[in-house]
Amino acid sequence: MKNKNLNYYITKYFSDYLPLVMGVSKNTISSYRDTFVFLLKFIQSKNEVNINNISLNYFTTEIVEEFLIYLETKNNNSISTRNHRLAVIRSFCKFLKNRELSCFENCSNILSIPIKKTPKTSLSYFSVDEIEILINMPHSETKKGFRDYVLLLFMYETAARAQEISDLTLKQLNFKDYSYVVLKGKGNKERNIPITEELKEILIKYIKAFHIDNENDYFFKNKNNYKITTKGIEYILKKYIDEARTKYPNKFKDRYSNHSIRHSRAMHLLESGVNLIYIRDILGHVSVVTTEIYAKTNPLIKEKQIIEHSKHLNVEDKYSEEDKNNLLDFLNTL
């Protein structure tokens, strides 16, 4: 045990604990991996030690705190990114302290490092008009434009995450009994999303145009015929938002991300009167509490609820006209 260094436990954490014990997805493992790449490079730089031979003595509360400060001050990371990195390190500490008793106290101290409060940011989403403009921005008469059109339309209709779009294969589409797509979300959890007859016809046309024959073929690919990445989706979205801003200068005023189309779908369903429970299922949220943020953020929903519930308040006038006059006389004497 005493000859085992930090890298040994990091390797066991990623090769055994996360995939086999915790059952996390490949995307989560990739996200966690990035944190340790940055942390190991930081430890190497601070201590001038070989990155492949870092002893457990270098993994201290102090080095983790310095690393978190570095992320914000030198690496210009946001507080949410800093908190994510800390959450990953905490997860590793829970794994390590039960396997290396000499690290128990140190890991307990690292686990006590607090998560920073982040300023609340408003959700960015498109209006119905804006989403229609955006989806129709690609020149669908070209092959590339048709791919982009189907990509944006599919993202909106299914409220899929960018990673779910990237990982989408032909076998996840079902056009037999009724049309739906099986999306694989966080933690490899699956959900069935019904699709309209119009979208079904467009998808069939897309499958023929791009010769997607194998059920394991990725549905959306880049120019090199590899599956499209989340960065690729981000590039496509930004491209058409910039074009739409130029064409419609009074629209698209917010700052947008890949998630903005997903937010838009949720908001529009909510405005149409769809129950939060169904929206939760479409988005793949574990709890409806997470979905409630859309109701709390949307000003139209707030206004509608206030107006509707105000109608039920039949307030009777407390004073007669004579009482009011007498009251005014009294108040004028004060």
N, C-alpha and C positions, 0 to 999 in steps of 0.2 A: 504493500500500500504506500509506503513512504517514498518509493521510487516513481510513483505516478504523478505526473505534472498536470497543470491546468488543461493542456491540450487533450490529454487522455480523457478527462471527464467531459470536455466539450464534445469530443467525438462520440462518446457514449450517449450523451444527451441528444445529439442530432440523429444518430444512426439507430438507437434503440428506444429511448424514452419518448421522444416526441411522436414518431410514427407508430410504434408498437404499443406503448403503454397509454399514451394520451390520444392516439388516433387522429392527430391533426393533419390537415391537408398539405400538399406539396407547396402551395402558395404561402401558407403560414410558415412552413419551415424555411422557405426562401426569405421571407420577411425577417424572421428571427436570425437567420444567418448573417444578414447585413449588419445587424447590431454587433455581433461578435467580431466581424471583420474590422469594424471601426474601433471596437474596444481593444482588440489585440494589437492593432497598429498603434493605438494611443499608449498602451502599456510598453510596447517596444520603444517608442519614441522617448517616453519619460525615463525609462530605466536602462536604455541602451542594451537590451537583452535580445537574444535570438528569438524570433516570434514562434519558432517550432519547439522551443525548450523553456517556456515560461513556467516557473514553479508556482505552486499554490500560494506561496508567501507574497506574491505580487498582486494577488486578487484580494484587495482590502477595501474596507469602507471608504477610506480616504481616496483611493484611486478611482473608485466608482463616482464619488462626489465630484472629483476634479474632472472626470470624463463628462459628466452631465453639464458642468459649468462650461467646459470647452465646446460642447455641442451648441450651446446658446450664444456664447460670446465670440468664439473664433470660427465656428462652422456655420453660424447664422441659421441654425435650425429653430423652428417654432417650438413653443411650449408643448404642443401636442406631440411633436416628434420626440422631444426630450422625454416626455412621459411614456411614450411607446417604448423607447429604448430601455427605460428603467423597468417597465413591466416585463420585458424580455429577460433582463438580468435577474429580476426577482424570481421569475419562473425557474431559471437555472439554479438559483440559490436554494429553492425548495427541493430541487432534485439533488443538489450537491450535499447539503447538510445532513441528509439521511444516508449518505454513502461514504462520507469522509468526516469522521467525528472531530478531527482536528479543525475542521472548517465550521463547525456548528455555531460557535459564538459569533464569528465574523459574518457568516451568512445571515444570522439573526439580526445583526446590526444593519446590514445592507437592506434587509427586508423592511426595516423601520424607516428608511429614507422616504420622505413623503412625496406624494404626487403633487405637482404644482397645479394650482387653479388656473384654468384657461378662460380668457374672456369669451363670453357667449357671442357667437356669430350667427347672423341670420342666414337661412337657407336661400341659396340662389336657384331660381327656377324661371322657366320661360312662361309667358302668357300663352293662351291657346293660339292667338294670332302669330306670335313669335315662333312657336313650335311648328306651325304649318309652313311658315316661310322657310325655316331652317331645313326641314325635311325635304322641301322642294328646291333647295338651292343647287344640289348636284345636277349636272347635265346627264340625265339618265339614258340619253340616246347613245352615249359612249359606254364601253364595258366598265371602265373605272368609275364613271359617274353613276352607273346603275348599281355597282357594288356599294358605293357610298350612300346612295338613296335607300337601298334595302337595309343597310347597316343602321342608319339613323331611324328609319321607320320601325325596325325590329326592336331597337333599344327602347323606343318610346312605348310601343304597344305592349311589350313584355315587362317594362320597368327593370330590365336586367342590369346587373352590375357590369362594369367594363371587363372584369376578369371572366365573368360568366359568358360574355360575348366571345372573348378570346378563346376560351376552351370549348366552345360549342361545336359539336359534331353532327353529322347527318342523322345518326341513330337517335338523337334526342328529339327529333321532330316526328310527330305522329299525325297522319292524315286519314286514318282508317275509320274508326267509329265516330269520333269527333276530333276536331283539330286542336292540338295543344302541343306545347313544347315543355320538355323536362329540363329545368334549370338546376345546376348544381352550385349551391351557395357555400357560405362559410361552414367549415366543419364537415364538408362533403354532404350537407343536407340537401335533399332533392325536393322540388316543388313543381307541380304541374300548373302551367299557365295557359288557359284557353286562348286561342287566337281566332280572329274574325275570318270569315270566308274570303274577304278581300285580301287580307294578308296572306292567307293560304295560297291563293292564286298567284300572288307576286312571288312567294317563296318557291313555288313549283317552276315558275318561269326562270327564276334565278338559278335553281338546281340544273336546269337544262342548259342555260347560257354558260355556266361555269363547269359543266360536265362533272358534277359531283356524283360519283357512282358508288363508292365504297362507304358503308355506314360509319366507318371510323374516320372518314375524311373531315378535316376541319372545315367549317362552313364559310368563315370569312378569312381570306388570305391576303397577304401583301403582294407587291409586284414580283417578289422573288419566289412566290408560291409557297411561302411558309405561313403558318397561322399568324394572324394579326395579333400584335401585342397591345397591351393597355396604352403604351406610349404611342403606338400607331393610331389607336382610336382617339387619343387626346389630340394628336396632330390633325386628324381629319375634322374633328369637331371644331377646333380652333380655326382651321382654314375656312370653314363655311360660316362660322360666326363673324369672322373678320369681313368676309364678303357681304354678309347680310347687313352688317353695321354700315358699310359703305353705301349700300343700296337703300337702306332704311335708317337714316341717321337719328331718327327720333325713337328708335327701338333698340333693344339689346344693350341696356344701360348697365346691367349688373356684371359682376365677375363670375365666370362660369367654369365648371369642371366637368369631368366625365359623369359625375353623380347628378349634375343639374338636370339631365333628361329624365333620370329616375325620379328625382324630386318633382319634376313637372308632372309626370304621370300620376304620382300620388296626389298632388294638389288638385289636378283636374278631376280625378275620380271623386275626391272629397267634395269639390264644388258641385259635382253632379249628384250628390246625395248618396254615394256609395258608402256603406257601413265600414267603420274603421277595422272591424274584424276581417272583412274581405280584403281590404287594402293591406293589412298586416300579412295575410297569406300570400298575396301577390308579391310583396316586397321580400318575403322570407324572413320577417322579424320573428324572434322567439317570443317576445311579449308585445302586447298591444300598447303598452306604456311607451315603447320606443316609437311606435307609429303616431302616438298622440302629439308628437312635436309638430306634425303638419297642421293639425287642427289649431294648435296654440299659435303657430306662426302666420297662418293665412288670415289676412285682415277681412276678406270677404266672408269667411266662415264666422268670424267673431261678430261682424256686423249683422249677419243673418240671424244668429242665435239671439243676440240682444233684442233685435226687432221682434222676432217671433215670440220670445218669452215676455216681452213688454206688453204684448197684446192681451195677455191673460190677467194683467193687473187692473182690476176695476176699482179704482180708488174713488171713494165717495167724498164729496165735499164736506169738510168738517164744520164749516161755518155757513150760516144763512147770510143773505145780503144785509140784513139788519145787524147781524153780529159783526159782519165785516166793517160796516160803517161805525159801529160803536167801538170796535177794536182800533180803527184808524183814529178816531177821536181820542181814545186813550193814549195811543202811541204819540200823538201830536202834543200831548201834555207833558211828555217826558223830557 
